[in-house]
Every structure is written in structure tokens, then in C-alpha cells.
Amino acid sequence: MSVKDQITRRQFISGAAGGLVVGLFLPAGGRLFGMGEAEAADLLADGAAFDASALNAWVRIAPSGTAELMFGGCEMGQGTMTGLAQLLAEELKVDWTKIVIKRPDTNENPNTPVTPYTSSYLGTSTFRYGTGGSSGISRRWLPLRVAGAQARELLVAGAMLKLRASGTEDTDRTHYVAAHGEVTHVPTSTRWSYGALVSLAATPDARVLVPFIDDATRLLTATADFKIIGQRLQRPDIPAKTSGAAKFGIDVFLPGMMFAVVKHCPTVGGVLSTTPATPTGAIKVVPLKAYDNRGAVVKDSWNALAVVADNTWKANKLAKSLKITWKLPTSTASVDTATIAQVAQQRLATPGAGMWLAEPVATTDPTVIATNEAAVTAALGSATAKVQATFNLPYVPHATMEVPNCTASVVYSGTTPVTCEIWAPTQNASSVIATASALTGLPASSILVHTTFLGGGLGRKIEMDYVSQAIQTSMAVKAPVKVMWPREEDFANDQFRPMAAISVKAGLDSAKKISAWSYRVATPSISWQRATATNNNKLKLDGQAVEGAVALPYTRGSSLTEWVPLDSDVAGLPVGYWRSVGASMNVFAAESIIDMLADAAGEDPFTFRMNRITDARTLAVLAAADTLSAWRKTLPAGRAWGMAISKAFGTTVCEVVDVSQPALGTMKVNRVACVVDCGIAVNPDAVEAQMQGGVIHGLNATLWGNAVFKLGIAQQLNFNKNRMMRLGDAPEIQVAIVQNTYDPSGTGEPAVPPVAPAIANAWYRLTKTRVTSLPFFPGATMGGL
């Protein structure tokens, strides 16, 4: 059964309070669903209209003519709400000012989605109110446009019914024009506002007059006719954020609420030995059940305390002074970063056991085919020029500017919970509902989640640990409670980007073609660490671990890519989704090696890449980057440039950086040229902002990002030892968008991966020192903190 056959038209389009309502399913990140690109394409081709229980967004046309888009995802600075409104305005043919964007609470959409549903594409999932995987626009491009177009055509049908009621019959669609929130009958010049048509548009008679309502391709506006898509329209969330009116999670205040600060065991894996007495000035000390990486409670285990007081400042002060006895794990070797790095190097150098084949490549040349290590070894042996290096990348924290926080209110009747209401800066409200249900025993219908603005997400706020703690604390004090993590708790108890050790060997033949490529990466797996009895991810390759290492754009001969999993027995630090995740690690190694090959071939880095890439879109990005970075040809003495290119989340990005060394042991990144092909840029201003933000994020990680643990204890607990870029450090960032008519791809994450290799390549040109271990300055501190 196709997706669009799973829902009746009466369920999908209806009248509500005198208006027209169109329901649709907006897919979230395909990666988080475990959905492949082909499946995602099929899903979108079906119009993405699911069964009624899977509806997570509405397009509402009010009698006033205002169009309201209710979007169950989150806005964390990426501009998604603006882009989605542009899609709707384009297809609905209304003025931009007539679009109202609303982030609905979970009870405002039909059939609050907590009970897992199953589809042939998504499997079983509750991730419906979610944003992740650079999916804000890309996964919603077609279904939202279809919904807008369907609403438009039904409004045209309403005009036909108006005309019929006046005694004139005309069902010829070509005689009607929808524009600026009106439908005009051209032969008679009669006009009706959308508001005047909504009640008729929601009737069965209107649906009869639009027999092609399910034909998405027939309904959609041609790319050449776009008037709103592609425009630099102002984001509606910016005024509230600049004035201070925007409410983030940390801004929530409720009548009678209490405030709590969390204190975890300083040693990862440690649990509470005894609950300390409530100190003077505190309302209560609440032992918190330990949680796994997704927020589920671990049986008979408590690894933190919430100190509850009448204000956050007091709670924080009391939490710091609290004397707590912890029971530590018998061994902390698996949460010692130096030990983990040693094990990674050992496993990297030991072929065979534990390795997963990620990419055997057979070229069109029948003499150059590799499906095993022996073939690659032979190709390396016959290469006329060879390069090799081992790359090391550390665990990296998210360090979102807004620390983890959540407000929860569990209401009781006697000793029985009756309702649970949550205010959270979360990327995944569906999992918040599931977490609350597991803790309270309440059904989804008794749980309400308000998604606030997020002061940074970066993948950290997909997690449920801080949400679980807020619910537990509210249950203990039977009152509304805002739970907040101090920055020290954030750095010590993050879900870190995985570390990686990567070994690469590559060779050129006599014609300077890439004839051999051997790539091996040892890294923990996010999906393996989160495997369950019902979802044993350890039975399959983790595509995220090799993201950025496979499907490279270069023509290569004998090629082999392998993954060496570092499971929890040797890599016990919790790992999680981090802006661009695997690509941020593997592109560093791959693009550094490509530059080394260019040097071995005696070719300019641009020329070398262009001569070994055949994909037209990638070549167009390189050509645009060549033009945008023309300044590199006239750099003054003491400065050098480097470049890198990558494809992540369907988007290709090339970056060229200009660096200098003001003093020994320092680096100054002077400017960055960034070219992006993300298909149609729905809002070019938002795309540019995402590229700029991604570059800064990548620079922070490249230069300073590093989470160090010694025997389970975090060594960096605040920004003083985890430096971040200040405004005065930031380079000039130029962004160019390659114009084309391909469907949009992701923009939130793809600018991060090329940063590290571009910096490393520039640094080599400047100093003749090849940096293969990140960060560049692991001991850097941030003065004044």
C-alpha cells in the first residue's frame, strides 16, 4: 500500500471552526529514523501523507484569510520556521505577511504521537515532533508544498461553488487565478478572498471539483515561477530574540514553582551511596535515578542529586557545598581518554577481527578492482608515489550556550499522578512524551509538552537526560520545578562527539591517478552504544561512523574503507549526535590525504581535485570556490591558504581559508571563502547564516575542542579550559551559493566538516608542519573566566 493510500481524504482535509484545515506529515531527520536516501525519496514522492495518527503539522486557513502553519519541530537558530513559511506562502499564493507560524504544544496536533507507529519506510518510531539531521527544510520540502497546493486548489473549488450558487456554472480551472490570498474568476473579473471561501473549500463538494488533488506534480508551482521561495525574507523570530521577548527554556517561570540544580557523581559510572540530609535553606534533596543515553531509567541506580530551593542561585550554591558519598565503579579505564586512545591505536593496527567492510570500490577499469586488503596492498606496492598518515580526533563537547534545563509539573490526586506538563528546549518533543509516560505511568493524553526556543541544539538537546531529571524532581516535590545544570555539570556529563583514530594510505600511478586508497577508522558507535534487545544495532555497520569516508567524489582505483568499532568495554564515555558527527571526523583525514597527494603530484590543490572529479555539481562548487577565493593568489608574506571539500547531508561545501602565525605557537584565521550547493536555497540569507555558523563551530572544534577524562573524571569543566572563539578572533567569512534547481538538501551541518582539513592544509603550506591530531591547541585557556 502506498503512503497516500493510508489516509482518507476526509481525514486529511476538513473544516474546523469555520476554516479550512489541511493535515500532513512532515518527516524529520532521515538518519534518526534509520531511513536510507532512496526510501526517503520514495516517501516524499508519495506526498508524505500518513495515517491520521502520524499527522504532526497543520495548514489552517482562517475565515479572516490568514494562513497558519503549525510546525511540531523546533527552532534553534537555524531559521527553519521562516523557510517552511516561505514554502507554504509560495504554493498557497498568499502574501508573506499573511503567514502565521506557530510552534504548537503537543496537544494541539491531532492524536498526540507517543504510541509508536509502524510504516514500511520508517519502521517503528515516536520521533515525530523532532528536528535533527539537517532536515528542517529538506525533508519537508515536498509534503509542505503539496499541502499548500492542495489547500489552494480547494479554495479555487470554493470559488467554483460560489459562482454556481450565483447561477453561473464554470468548472474550467484555467478560468481561475489564485494570487495574493484571493481567487479571481477571469471571465467575469469576480474576486473572492480566501476568507470568504474557506467554509465551501472544506466541503465534500469542493473535493469533487478537484479530482487531481492527489497528483502532487500537477499541483506544484514550477521552479521558474517562484516568487517567495528563494527570497531573503526576514526571520519572524529575530525581533523577539533581539528585544528579549523570546522565551527559551531557561526563561520559563510558573506560579509557585521551585528551582533545582543537578549534581552528578564526578566519576562517570559512579552511583549514590547514601542520600545526604537536606541542608539548611534547601527545600529538598532528590536522588535521581540514572538514565541511559536516551533518558530511560536504569533499574536500581541513582547517579545524581537535585537540590531544590526557592531560587536557582541558592540551589546552585547549596549543591556545590553538599557533601555526598558516591560508590565508584571497580574500573574506570573505559572512561579514560588516554587509555581509549591507546586501545584505538592498537586495534587500528590489527587487521581482521572486529572490522567492518564499509566501502570496497570497483572502478570501470577492469584492471583496477579491489574487494579485499590484498588488492589494495598490491596497488600500493606498484604506486609511483605514496602518502600515509594516522589521524587522531578527540571527544568533543557540545557546549551549547543554553545549558540543559527543563521545567516539569506533575500534578497528583493523593499519591497518584494525574497530569504532567513540561516546558523544554528540546529537539525531540516526542521522546519527551515517551520519557514522561515511562516515569509517571501516565498515558500520552495526560502529558503536555511545550517546546520553547533553544539556545543552541547541536544534537545535544535530542537527549532526554535533563528532561528525565526534571520530571523525577517534580514527582518528588509534587510541584512545578525548573531543573538546571550548571556549566560544570554540562561539560562533565555531555553526550560527546566520538573520538576517532584513522589510518590512511594512498598512492598515485605513473599518470598521477589515485590508484590505491586504504582507509581504516577506529571509533565508538553512537548507534551501537544505544543498542537494545529489540533494536540490536550491533548487528550492522554504523554508517555514521564512516560518514565522510565513503562515496568520496574522487575517481580512485583499488579502494577499501574499514571501520573498527570501539564498543563500551573500551570506550565507555557516552557519545551522541554532534553537528555533522562522523563527517566532522572523516573529512579531516580524507581531505588532508588528498592535499598530500596533490603535493606528491606537484599540482595545485584546486587543479588536483578538479582533474580527479567527474561529478558536474561538485566541479561547479570547486569552480565557484576558485573564483571566490581569488585573493589566495596574492597573499602577503607570512600568510598561506588551504582548502577542503566535502558532501554531507546531501550538500556539497568547499572552503578556502587564509591563515597566519602572529607569534610562535599561535594561529590567526584571517578569512574563509565558503561555497555551497544545497539545491534551491529557500531563504539565501538563512543558508548564508548556517554556513557562517558552521564555520565558527568547526573552528572552535579544530583549534580548541577537546574533552579529556582521567579515570572517569572530566578535566575541563568550563569555558576557561574549553576555549571558544570571541568576536575579535572571528575571521571574515564570504559565502557563495551555487544556483540550480535541485531540491533542497541540508544546511545546518555541512559547513563544519571542511574546516579542519582546510586549516590543516593551510598550516602545512605556511609552516611545512602537517598536523594530524586535533585540536591544534589542546591546552588553550580562555582568559577572564
Secondary structure by P-SEA (a helix, b strand, c coil): ccccccccccccccccccbbbbbbbbbcccccccccaaaaaaaaaacccccccccccccccccccbbbbbbcccccccaaaaaaaaaaaaaaccccccbbbbbcccccccccccccccccccccccccccccccccccccccaaaaaaaaaaaaaaaaaaaaaaaacccccccccccccccccccccccccccccccccccccaaaaaacccccccccccccccccccccccccccaaaaaaaccccccccccccbbbbbbbbccccccccccccccccccccbbbbbcccccccccccccccbbbbbcccaaaaaaaaaabbbbbbcccccccccaaaaaaaaaaaaacccccccccccccccccccccccaaaaaaaaaaccbbbbbbbbbccccccccccbbbbbbbbbccccccbbbbbcccccaaaaaaaaaaacccccccbbbbbcccccccccccccaaaaaaaaaaaacccbbbbbbcaaaaaacccccccbbbbbbbcccccccccbbbbbbbbbbccccccccccccccccccccccccccccccccbbbbbbbbbcccccccccccccccccccaaaaaaaaaaaaaaaacccaaaaaaaacccaaaaaaaaaaaaaacccccccccccccccccccccbbbbbbbbbbccccccccccbbbbbbcccccccaaaaaaaaaaaaaaaaaaacbbbbbbccccccccccccccccccccccbbbbbbbcccccccccccccccaaaaaaaaaaaaaccccccccccccccccccc
